[in-house]
Amino acid sequence: MEYIRALIARSLEDRYGYRYLSHAGNLVEMVEGMNSVAVYIAVDDIYGEAEVNRYMAEASALRERYNRVILAVHESALPFIDPSLLERTGLGLVVVGNGNVELKYPGKASTTANVAVQAPNIEEVVERKVLSVLEKERAKILEEVKRLVPELVSEVLRERSVGASEQREASSPGQVEALESVEGVPQFIKENQWVKVLRSRKR
Amino acid sequence: MDETRYKSKYVFAEDFGTGYFKFGPITLGESPFMVQSRGLILRDLPESVKLRVRDRALLERGVVVGDDEIPKYLSGVKDAARKLKYPLKDGVVKFDDEDSWLVVRELARYAFERFPVSEAGFEGWYVVIALSSLAPDYMIRRIFSIHEELDRQHGGRLIKAVTVISQPLAVAIAENAVDCIVIEGGHGNIQIAPISYALIREGVVALNRGGAEANAVTREVLRDIGYGDVAREEYVVELVKRELGLVPRKLDGAIRDAKSNPDKYVTRVRVSPITEIEVPREYAWTRFLIGEVVFDPRHEVFESYVEQGRLKIEDAVVGDVVLYGEMDLASGIVESLKRVPVEIQERVLSNIIISGGAFKWNVPRGLEDHAVDSVTKIGIMVRDRFPNIAHSVSARTVKDPQFSVWRGSIIYGFALPIHVKWNEQEREGWHAWK
């Protein structure tokens, strides 16, 4: 059910310009233009005529609360659906099959529905979209950080050990010998390994 | 003249110790000049003495320093010793103690005056000032401004640049140790400073006790054995501490031995031609308390002293540093070690350098079973309290405790390139104003 619901909502969003709002059980609430839309999911493996009629009746009942109601069924249910019944009830029809979702019939918009879902204003829609984009970006950044932190830590440790070994090299007695040629430098300075360490200080 | 040749003649170091001010140029070799860190404020002297001052400049400066100069003005002054100003307490000069700053300025002026230079190539000294690792920022700024002022008074030809080095780092440099822990035991505090190619500032741990607490215990021992009158004289207490004080291998064992064999520990100290102090048999064991308090003051014996108000062991704050009162020395070392990067902990621990008067203790012949020196004591404490790091610990005393800071400062000034500008946060580099 989870997968079917996501598939239908995603397809209606991407291909038909619907906007997902929420879901509960087999009902998905969406918005299309100024209309509130209920998608009633009745996707079963095996259908009978009675079941299909029951689903249509349950979906029709939702028209009191939504401007448009769309019944979603598996393509195997098509033989049991009477088009004239769809016409009379004003229900829309979505058919799911082979991983595809097709809006066969959008249904009629009811102007008398006691609208359960208020159409969001443009700011809300934009805000929601922006938030969803930001959320995706945040997740990407988190992934990137998780990937990079261990690399950075090992890089820093490597640099530290290189720095320390450079300093140790700089402080080797061989290099202090350069001072031997300078007259007047006390012996305790010439022999001190700190001299090279300090001479390598940069700023 | 290139930098190396210039500095081989014109580096000057000043070590502001609490007791002594050591100073002089690189050309002195291994031993600097030294005077007591104190001054005589002329304002406090009677008019009759002031009349003896012929030098008008000296009168204007208002302070006399130098062990050769001060006595000239002290004769005939009542309570002479009390009029002397000692500017440093625990290595720190108080922010608003202007008399102390006057003495510090005069000590610096006195130092440069001892070494006048008239050579053509001389453009000013590279001056390195060694201060306590607890010295607050304001102290460094004030010392810089004092040197700027001295330079201006000499027409801008006295000082080329000035820098500050912390005393433990200077000790490490003088000892030729790039990875080490320097433990400096002074009169008022003990500083534990880890060093790895530089002072690891965040690893510095300070304990609020030192020679002064050993003196305090000595004073109480003297009172207990009936010498309360001489216990009032600080120099007597210091002398008795040096002669009587023992550092126990382990305090409980040492006390047990001293109580069961008191004759071994009975001794006499001559403090003047007519006064000799004798420690009676029943108090012989207290000799171990004198040394122990420096290393670990948490034994119940000290608790009773503290409860009676005879000894003060408490935390203190100097500048922005907390000095721990009760922390034992081994815990101090470990606390310091915790703040050092893991990969160098073992290296610094394997080279502990101990310096300072608070760690100078005798081990009298015949008492070696229970009395030890500071190096042995620290090793025992670390092994007892932290056996997992005991294998890494190696300690030694500084080779030349009196002059090692000055010598390290000279090496620092000679080697630190002049293009390294002063950085207040790193506390490194040359401060120049020209």
Interface residues (C-beta under 8 A of the other chain):
Chain A: L157 R160 S161 A164 Q167 S171 L179 V182 E183 G184 V185 P186 F188 I189 E191 N192 Q193 W194 V195 K196 V197 L198 R199 R201 K202 R203
Chain B: T4 R5 S8 K9 I26 T27 G29 E30 A172 I173 N176 V178 Y197 P341 E343 I344 R407 I410 I411 Y412 F414 A415 L416 P417 H419 V420 K421 N423 E428 G429
